[in-house]
C-alpha cells in the first residue's frame, strides 16, 4: 500500500493529506470533508507510512496490514470501527495472528479500521506495483496447491 503524504494529526479526527508548506507551518487537507488548514510544529503529526503494529517478533508496517485487509476483503470495506472491541480484536487476529495483545490497545485497533475505511471511501488505497506482483504470485500459488490437492484426491 502506498500511504505517502497521508498523515494523522493528534487532536484532529480523520486523516489528512499534505498540500503545501510555508515558513512556520504545513498546509493539510482533510480527506473526509476537503477542508484545508495549517498545522504548526506544536501539533503532533504522524505519517501513516511510518506507523507500525507491535507483533510478538517485532513490528508490522501499517501498509502491510492494510494490504492484507485489502486482499481479505477483495478490495472492499472492512469491519466498522464502532463494533465491539472483542470483534475488532478477533478480526485483527485473522489479519495479523501474531500481534502483541498487551501492547496493541483497543483504541489503536479502532483507529486502524477507521483509517482503512476512510482510505477506502476516498479511494486512497493504492497497491504498489510490487504489492500487485505479490498478490498475483499468491493467487497462482494457491491455484497450484488446490490443483495438487485435487490430483492427490483422485489417486
C-alpha positions as CSV (number, residue, x, y, z in Angstrom):
1,X,0.0,0.0,0.0
2,X,1.2,3.5,-0.8
3,X,0.5,5.7,2.2
4,X,2.9,8.5,1.4
5,X,1.6,12.1,2.1
6,X,-1.2,10.7,4.3
7,X,-1.0,11.9,7.9
8,X,-2.8,11.8,11.2
9,X,-2.9,14.8,13.5
10,X,-3.2,14.4,17.2
11,X,-6.4,16.1,18.4
12,X,-8.0,16.2,14.9
13,X,-10.3,13.4,13.8
14,X,-9.8,11.6,10.5
15,X,-6.9,11.6,8.1
16,X,-5.2,14.4,6.2
17,X,-3.0,14.9,3.2
18,X,-0.2,17.4,2.9
19,X,-1.0,20.1,0.4
20,X,1.9,22.6,0.9
21,X,4.4,24.1,3.2
22,X,5.1,27.6,4.4
23,X,7.8,29.0,6.7
24,X,6.2,28.1,10.0
25,X,3.6,25.5,9.2
26,X,2.3,22.8,6.9
27,X,-1.0,23.2,5.0
28,X,-3.1,20.0,5.2
29,X,-6.4,18.9,3.7
30,X,-8.9,16.7,5.4
31,X,-9.7,13.5,3.4
32,X,-13.2,13.5,4.8
33,X,-14.5,17.0,4.0
34,X,-11.7,18.6,2.0
35,X,-11.2,21.5,4.3
36,X,-7.7,23.0,4.4
37,X,-6.0,24.3,7.4
38,X,-2.5,25.0,8.7
39,X,-0.7,22.7,11.3
40,X,2.2,24.0,13.3
41,X,5.2,22.5,14.9
42,X,3.3,22.2,18.2
43,X,0.9,19.7,16.6
44,X,1.8,16.0,16.8
45,X,1.8,14.7,13.3
46,X,2.2,11.1,12.3
47,X,2.8,9.8,8.8
48,X,0.8,6.6,8.1
49,X,3.8,5.2,6.2
50,X,5.8,5.3,9.4
51,X,3.2,3.7,11.7
52,X,3.5,0.0,12.6
53,X,1.8,-2.5,14.8
54,X,3.6,-4.4,17.5
55,X,3.9,-8.1,17.0
56,X,5.4,-10.8,19.1
57,X,8.5,-11.0,16.9
58,X,8.8,-7.2,16.2
59,X,6.7,-4.8,14.2
60,X,4.5,-4.9,11.1
61,X,4.0,-1.8,9.0
62,X,0.5,-0.4,8.7
63,X,0.8,-0.6,4.9
64,X,1.4,-4.4,5.1
65,X,-1.7,-4.8,7.4
66,X,-3.8,-2.7,5.0
67,X,-2.6,-4.8,2.1
68,X,-3.7,-8.0,4.0
69,X,-7.1,-6.4,4.8
70,X,-7.5,-5.4,1.1
71,X,-6.8,-9.0,0.0
72,X,-9.1,-10.5,2.6
73,X,-12.0,-8.1,1.7
74,X,-11.2,-8.3,-2.0
75,X,-10.9,-4.5,-2.2
76,X,-14.0,-3.8,-0.1
77,X,-14.5,-2.1,3.2
78,X,-13.5,-3.8,6.5
79,X,-15.3,-4.1,9.8
80,X,-16.6,-0.9,11.2
81,X,-14.6,0.7,14.0
82,X,-17.7,1.1,16.1
83,X,-18.1,-2.7,16.5
84,X,-17.5,-4.4,19.9
85,X,-13.8,-4.4,20.9
86,X,-13.8,-8.2,21.1
87,X,-15.0,-8.4,17.4
88,X,-12.3,-5.9,16.4
89,X,-9.6,-7.9,18.1
90,X,-10.8,-11.2,16.6
91,X,-10.8,-9.6,13.1
92,X,-7.3,-8.2,13.6
93,X,-6.1,-11.6,14.8
94,X,-7.3,-13.0,11.5
95,X,-5.2,-10.4,9.6
96,X,-2.1,-10.3,11.9
97,X,-2.2,-13.5,14.0
98,X,0.9,-12.7,16.0
99,X,0.0,-9.1,17.0
100,X,1.1,-8.3,20.6
101,X,-2.2,-8.3,22.6
102,X,-0.6,-6.4,25.5
103,X,0.9,-3.5,23.6
104,X,-1.9,-3.0,21.0
105,X,-4.7,-1.2,22.7
106,X,-8.4,-1.2,21.7
107,X,-8.1,2.5,20.7
108,X,-5.3,1.6,18.3
109,X,-7.4,-1.2,16.7
110,X,-10.3,1.2,16.3
111,X,-8.1,3.8,14.6
112,X,-6.6,1.1,12.3
113,X,-10.1,0.1,11.0
114,X,-11.5,3.6,10.9
115,X,-8.5,4.8,8.9
116,X,-8.8,1.9,6.5
117,X,-12.4,2.7,5.8
118,X,-11.6,6.4,5.3
119,X,-8.9,5.5,2.8
120,X,-11.3,3.1,1.1
121,X,-14.1,5.7,0.8
122,X,-11.7,8.3,-0.6
123,X,-10.1,5.9,-3.0
124,X,-6.6,6.4,-1.4
125,X,-5.9,2.7,-1.1
126,X,-3.4,2.1,-3.8
127,X,-1.4,-1.1,-4.2
128,X,2.2,-0.5,-5.2
129,X,3.4,-2.4,-8.2
130,X,5.4,-4.7,-6.0
131,X,2.3,-5.4,-4.0
132,X,0.3,-6.3,-7.1
133,X,3.0,-8.8,-8.1
134,X,2.9,-10.4,-4.7
135,X,-0.8,-10.8,-4.9
136,X,-0.6,-12.4,-8.3
137,X,2.1,-14.8,-7.0
138,X,0.0,-15.7,-4.0
139,X,-3.1,-16.4,-6.2
140,X,-1.0,-18.6,-8.6
141,X,0.5,-20.4,-5.6
142,X,-3.0,-21.1,-4.2
143,X,-4.3,-22.4,-7.5
144,X,-1.3,-24.7,-7.9
145,X,-1.8,-26.0,-4.3
146,X,-5.5,-26.6,-5.0
147,X,-4.7,-28.5,-8.2
148,X,-2.1,-30.6,-6.4
149,X,-4.7,-31.5,-3.7
150,X,-7.3,-32.4,-6.3
151,X,-4.9,-34.7,-8.1
152,X,-4.0,-36.4,-4.8
153,X,-7.7,-37.0,-4.0
154,X,-8.2,-38.5,-7.4
155,X,-5.5,-41.1,-6.8
